[in-house]
Amino acid sequence: MMWFRLSWRNVWANGRRSALVLGTVLLAGLSLMLFAGYVKATKIGLEYSTIRGGIGHLQISGKGGFDGYSDEPLAFGLTPDQVDAIGTAADRQPNVRRIVPRLQFSGLVSNGARTLSFAGTGVDPIVENAAFGARQRITGGEPLRSASPSDGVLLGAELARRLGVRAGGSVTVMTTTVSGAINAMDMVVVGLVSTGVPQTELYFLQAKLDTVKELLATDKVSTVAVLLDDGADAETAARRFEAEVPGLETRNWRRLSPTYDQVVGLYTTLFTIFAGFIVVVTTFSVATTVLTSVLERTREIGIMRSLGISPASVRRAFLLEGLILCGAGLLLAAVAALLVGQAINAADLTAPPPPGRSVGYPFRIFWDGPAVLAIALIVTILTAAAAWFVSGRVSRLRIVNALGAF
């Protein structure tokens, strides 16, 4: 306790030098904590947009439906009995919110003058809108609803632009049935959808599930998307579905969207590099300040040594000074990071569109408790190491020379 009080007094007695160390630790901690909060917000936002953007937490297909190859369309599709069994299994799992059957198909869409390819989906409007409708941005017309005509269709904004059609117009959708025959249907464009990804909008087409079944001459669906409660374990739910309904294959959202892991890996690498530079600069700054303090207080050190105080005890005082300043700086940095993060979130800023997208995303900074603790621990350890190492000069000072310094 005596050494702590002595170190505390020395911190206040050397105000400028203490303010320099405090400011260095404060800025370093603040920048690291804000960056960690941005990385966390990016991860959460990307996870939410991936799941709620249409993939769901899980997708279920027939055995081999994700990696298998077949010359027959819908060879790995799910029969009505399997879809009913999936619904029954979902009712027995308390963490399942909704199951969303879909029928994937492709073909050509034409306005008479121009024909383009599409990658379409047949959906149940009630179930689809309840699960993922909030993420669908309609730029013209209205969403696909149960009250929409059976021949209603949604087109991607870019696909509609290239075809030269608007909401209320008509197009001809041509595809291949499960038996290999060509089938076509005139459909009414009820709305235009903007996904934020121009490449996706160029091929986007969505129609009612029953209409697409009729178009393809089938009663199967391609997949069933499963939406779980927030925080639910997707792998556990997948194992339960596979155990209760034979002939299924499941994939969680991370396997279906490898972009998530790639983006998270990129940001983790950037944070590691950024943190490394900041920590190195902070460590050298603290070491330089402690060394300056040792040189300026040579006579004081000589007096302490002449009173019988060991070099290790004197070094302990310098170490405690460094830890006091480091702790105060990190505490202020944590408070500042919390306040700055809240201010940024309240400002409702929008980040520029990332590569491959046409719209920006909300710029947010979340509080990342584990990252803050890790940052505080690393900075404290390195600060203590720097202070202890540099103050080693104390043990090399001769008492007589120290007393006669300056």
Secondary structure by P-SEA (a helix, b strand, c coil): caaaaaaaaaaaaaaaaaaaaaaaaaaaaaaaaaaaaaaaaaaaaaaaaaaacccccccccccccccccccccccccccaaaaaaaaaaaaacccccbbbbbbbbbbbbbccccccccbbbbbaaaaaaaccccccccccccccccccccccccccaaaaaaacccccbbbbbbbbcccbbbbbbbbbbcccccccccccccbbbbccaaaaaaaaccccccbbbbbbcccccaaaaaaaaaaaccbbbbbccccccaaaaaaaaaaaaaaaaaaaaaaaaaaaaaaaaaaaaaaaaaaaaaaaaaacccaaaaaaaaaaaaaaaaaaaaaaaaaaaaaaaaaaaaacccccccccccccccbbbbbbaaaaaaaaaaaaaaaaaaaaaaacccccccaaaaaacc
